[in-house]
Amino acid sequence: MSPRLRAQARLAVIFVLLVCVPIVIGVAFLARSAEANQETTLDQRLLLDVQVARRQLMSIADGAAQRAAAVARRADVQVALLHRDAAAIARIESGDPALELKPGPARADPLRERGLLRSSVLVDRGRVIGRVSVFVSFETLLSRLGSPPAVTRRSGLLISRDQVVVAAPSALRGLRLPDATAATLETDQGRVRVVTRPVETSTGSRLRLGAYAAADAAASGTPSRRFLIAAVVLLVSAAAAMLALSRPILHSISQLANAAEQADTDVLTGLATRRSFRKQVDLELRRSARTGAALAVILADLDYFKAVNDRFGHGAGDAVLVNFARSIQHALRDGDVAARYGGEEFSILLPAADLSDAARVAERIRAEFARTPIRTRNGSTVYATSSFGVAAFGPDGRTIDDVLHAADNALYAAKAAGRDCVVQASEHARAEPQVDVRERLDSI
């Protein structure tokens, strides 16, 4: 062998030992880590689907409550309940199977065998004379919630009552869920991973909303065989190309760095992405645990954003999102982190801030955004509003999931309270709407 060939062989061996072997070892380690964490990753994706679906369910329930209130204002309904006219009540109910009229002060159970009720109370001089309820079946709820972002083709939403699945595909319907919020179920079609969260009702949390996916959904993206094949190809290519591969490698590293930077920033608003936000939360949590400093989270949602898109177009919707991001940036300090969490949802992390500090920041953002006009391309002026839920680490939970859940519930309460407001996690409470019909009854 010529000296030149021996030198090239030595360079190839050195390149393989110094570059490829550590890469192969790292790839193998990442493969094992990915397989070990696939269940946790799948649970987090399903939890996000559940949180989005809970907000949609809230909107459906609000619509049923508004409909019940509208029916309660009808003169024939008020007279029938006031006089306990069974024939008139039956006639009104027969015209709409979703309606239920109950005379007297008896409370209505909002959770039924095949659905839930939203009610409006009729009072006369402080005395309850009846209740108007609108029934929504579990199947209707599930169909109106739609499908979450698909983890796999075998994924979707389900509803359980008293830990029994009552609305879902036939393979899951009737299965009993364990007490845990995340579990793996055995079905005729294989193992399914399920994550559930309670839906608040005045009778307790007997109703749960969940998302499911095939238990091996996360594994399909990181199989060990692909990692091994990639490692072998890398070794062969490195031995053949030797140092000539250094430039493509450096170029690839530069591209990966640029892609990672773009993945951490939302292109439209310039705020952080959900991925970057979670990394910052983990960092601040460790710092807070070490120093004892306060830490708070704000969740925000634009009110009636779909209506803006439908009426003025998606260009106006984008302008509203950019304007809201600008209002957030005006209210934050150095070190605070704001992210576009998805769609019209935003999250804010406030280090060294307690619940009241976070509530004041949220109120500043809400007020500035509400009074700032957005100009559309056709010359129209749009004013939009926003709702906020605020929670703090410590009082509202010790983990990021617990605090986000508390903030999400507070945001849920802000929407239920009429929107365009700030609700703290520790102070919200839900109540049934009441319609005072004294003056209307006196005139009949």
Secondary structure as the mmCIF struct_conf table of DSSP 4:
data_model
#
loop_
_struct_conf.conf_type_id
_struct_conf.id
_struct_conf.beg_label_comp_id
_struct_conf.beg_label_asym_id
_struct_conf.beg_label_seq_id
_struct_conf.end_label_comp_id
_struct_conf.end_label_asym_id
_struct_conf.end_label_seq_id
HELX_RH_AL_P HELX_RH_AL_P1 PRO A 3 PHE A 15
HELX_RH_PI_P HELX_RH_PI_P1 VAL A 16 CYS A 20
HELX_RH_AL_P HELX_RH_AL_P2 VAL A 21 ALA A 72
TURN_TY1_P TURN_TY1_P1 ARG A 73 ARG A 73
HELX_RH_AL_P HELX_RH_AL_P3 ALA A 75 LEU A 82
TURN_TY1_P TURN_TY1_P2 HIS A 83 ARG A 84
HELX_RH_AL_P HELX_RH_AL_P4 ALA A 86 SER A 94
TURN_TY1_P TURN_TY1_P3 GLY A 95 GLY A 95
TURN_TY1_P TURN_TY1_P4 PRO A 97 ALA A 98
STRN STRN1 LEU A 99 PRO A 103
BEND BEND1 GLY A 104 PRO A 105
HELX_LH_PP_P HELX_LH_PP_P1 ALA A 106 ASP A 109
BEND BEND2 PRO A 110 PRO A 110
STRN STRN2 LEU A 111 LEU A 111
BEND BEND3 GLU A 113 ARG A 114
STRN STRN3 GLY A 115 ASP A 124
TURN_TY1_P TURN_TY1_P5 ARG A 125 GLY A 126
STRN STRN4 ARG A 127 SER A 137
HELX_RH_AL_P HELX_RH_AL_P5 PHE A 138 LEU A 145
HELX_LH_PP_P HELX_LH_PP_P2 PRO A 148 PRO A 148
BEND BEND4 PRO A 149 PRO A 149
HELX_LH_PP_P HELX_LH_PP_P3 ALA A 150 ALA A 150
BEND BEND5 VAL A 151 ARG A 154
STRN STRN5 SER A 155 ARG A 161
TURN_TY1_P TURN_TY1_P6 ASP A 162 GLN A 163
STRN STRN6 VAL A 164 ALA A 167
BEND BEND6 ALA A 168 ALA A 168
TURN_TY1_P TURN_TY1_P7 SER A 170 GLY A 174
HELX_LH_PP_P HELX_LH_PP_P4 LEU A 175 LEU A 175
STRN STRN7 ARG A 176 ARG A 176
HELX_LH_PP_P HELX_LH_PP_P5 LEU A 177 LEU A 177
BEND BEND7 ASP A 179 THR A 181
STRN STRN8 ALA A 182 THR A 187
TURN_TY1_P TURN_TY1_P8 ASP A 188 GLN A 189
STRN STRN9 GLY A 190 PRO A 198
STRN STRN10 THR A 201 THR A 201
TURN_TY1_P TURN_TY1_P9 SER A 202 THR A 203
STRN STRN11 GLY A 204 GLY A 204
BEND BEND8 SER A 205 SER A 205
STRN STRN12 LEU A 207 ALA A 214
TURN_TY1_P TURN_TY1_P10 ALA A 215 ALA A 218
HELX_RH_3T_P HELX_RH_3T_P1 ALA A 219 GLY A 221
BEND BEND9 THR A 222 THR A 222
HELX_RH_AL_P HELX_RH_AL_P6 SER A 224 ALA A 241
HELX_RH_3T_P HELX_RH_3T_P2 MET A 242 LEU A 245
HELX_RH_AL_P HELX_RH_AL_P7 SER A 246 ALA A 263
TURN_TY1_P TURN_TY1_P11 ASP A 264 ASP A 264
STRN STRN13 THR A 265 THR A 265
TURN_TY1_P TURN_TY1_P12 VAL A 267 THR A 269
HELX_LH_PP_P HELX_LH_PP_P6 LEU A 271 LEU A 271
STRN STRN14 ALA A 272 ALA A 272
HELX_LH_PP_P HELX_LH_PP_P7 THR A 273 THR A 273
HELX_RH_AL_P HELX_RH_AL_P8 ARG A 274 THR A 291
STRN STRN15 LEU A 295 LEU A 302
TURN_TY1_P TURN_TY1_P13 ASP A 303 TYR A 304
HELX_RH_AL_P HELX_RH_AL_P9 PHE A 305 PHE A 312
HELX_RH_AL_P HELX_RH_AL_P10 HIS A 314 ALA A 331
HELX_LH_PP_P HELX_LH_PP_P8 LEU A 332 ARG A 333
TURN_TY1_P TURN_TY1_P14 ASP A 334 GLY A 335
STRN STRN16 VAL A 337 GLY A 342
TURN_TY1_P TURN_TY1_P15 GLY A 343 GLU A 344
STRN STRN17 GLU A 345 PRO A 351
TURN_TY1_P TURN_TY1_P16 ALA A 352 ALA A 352
HELX_RH_AL_P HELX_RH_AL_P11 LEU A 355 ALA A 370
TURN_TY1_P TURN_TY1_P17 ARG A 371 ARG A 371
STRN STRN18 ILE A 374 ARG A 375
TURN_TY1_P TURN_TY1_P18 ARG A 377 ASN A 378
BEND BEND10 GLY A 379 GLY A 379
STRN STRN19 THR A 381 VAL A 382
STRN STRN20 SER A 386 ALA A 392
TURN_TY1_P TURN_TY1_P19 PHE A 393 PRO A 395
BEND BEND11 ASP A 396 ASP A 396
BEND BEND12 ARG A 398 THR A 399
HELX_RH_AL_P HELX_RH_AL_P12 ILE A 400 ALA A 416
TURN_TY1_P TURN_TY1_P20 ALA A 417 GLY A 418
BEND BEND13 ARG A 419 CYS A 421
STRN STRN21 VAL A 422 GLN A 424
TURN_TY1_P TURN_TY1_P21 ALA A 425 GLU A 427
STRN STRN22 GLN A 434 ASP A 436
HELX_RH_AL_P HELX_RH_AL_P13 ARG A 438 ASP A 442
TURN_TY1_P TURN_TY1_P22 SER A 443 SER A 443
#
